[in-house]
Amino acid sequence: MAHAAGLSVEQLIARGNEAAPATTAAALRELTARRIQREPMAYILGEREFWGLPFKVSPAVLVPRPDSETVIEAALSLLADRDRSWRILDLGLGSGCLLLTLLREFPAARGVGLEVSEAALAVARTNAAALGVGARAELLLGDWRQPGWREQIGGSFDLLVSNPPYIEAGAIAGLMPEVSRFEPKLALDGGADGLAAYRAIAAEAPRLVAPGGRLLLEVGEGQTPEIYRIFQSTGFTAEAPWKDLGGIDRVVSLKY
Ligand SMILES: C[S@@+](CC[C@H](N)C(=O)[O-])C[C@H]1O[C@@H](n2cnc3c(N)ncnc32)[C@H](O)[C@@H]1O
């Protein structure tokens, strides 16, 4: 209603006794029709809050999830010195919610982000500028399935974060319509067993993470043991996983 009326929620409450203008009623009917078709609220409103920050979203990006805030929580705990010039890499930027939030939390840090979708990259760039961290963020178009993707990034990082696609391809159609019909397949499809992106990232991670550096990876429910195994085989040491608000192991932590 606030969106349709072009008012803040506070203004809407203050004017709650007034009749809605016909244009507002028409706009609300249109927005409601989209929601009835199960379009996510974030796409209808064009924005979603993550870690208390406003992120623009479009149907080209995954809607930022509260579960993914676990990555931020873990990073803040593990990289105790907020003022150090950490080097941070985010693989699979989407809206940019992980990297850009970290750049806000670590004011001297610099970040690189990789994203395969041009449309998603454009959203991340808009968010970087709006959040005032654009000058410290290098946001690149690239594909971790293609040979040479790591060379494009260069350098080594104190922290590599990623929330890659991790749904088993065959399970996508059975997800709630908000996800299966509206969110980008590129952001969901983790291949036959859901782990394809982790394998691609693991193959290059030793050349991306500095000695003593860390990897924080969001994972799907039940995937933790296999993902630890994949990364331990490339020289990383497993640390305790971080749980999401539902008590599910959501972020694996690995040290190089
Ligand atoms: C699950 S979404 C996560 C987005 C964002 N980091 C978040 O947490 O909301 C995964 C992202 O990885 C991107 N992606 C998928 N496959 C990729 C690939 N091969 N190379 C680079 N990015 C990829 C998708 O386009 C999508 O934006």
The ligand as a Gaussian input file, in Angstrom:
#p B3LYP/6-31G(d) Opt

LIG

0 1
 C       22.875000     -18.035000      -5.208000
 S       23.219000     -16.572000      -6.139000
 C       23.979000     -15.571000      -4.870000
 C       23.960000     -14.094000      -5.139000
 C       24.437000     -13.231000      -3.964000
 N       25.834000     -13.472000      -3.676000
 C       23.592000     -13.506000      -2.737000
 O       24.113000     -14.093000      -1.769000
 O       22.414000     -13.144000      -2.733000
 C       24.605000     -17.109000      -7.133000
 C       25.139000     -16.103000      -8.130000
 O       26.223000     -16.729000      -8.859000
 C       26.125000     -16.381000     -10.220000
 N       26.759000     -17.458000     -11.011000
 C       26.212000     -18.645000     -11.329000
 N       27.058000     -19.371000     -12.068000
 C       28.180000     -18.618000     -12.220000
 C       29.411000     -18.835000     -12.888000
 N       29.635000     -19.956000     -13.572000
 N       30.357000     -17.869000     -12.837000
 C       30.110000     -16.705000     -12.138000
 N       28.951000     -16.453000     -11.488000
 C       27.993000     -17.395000     -11.520000
 C       24.635000     -16.283000     -10.479000
 O       24.349000     -15.535000     -11.644000
 C       24.145000     -15.652000      -9.178000
 O       24.139000     -14.247000      -9.271000

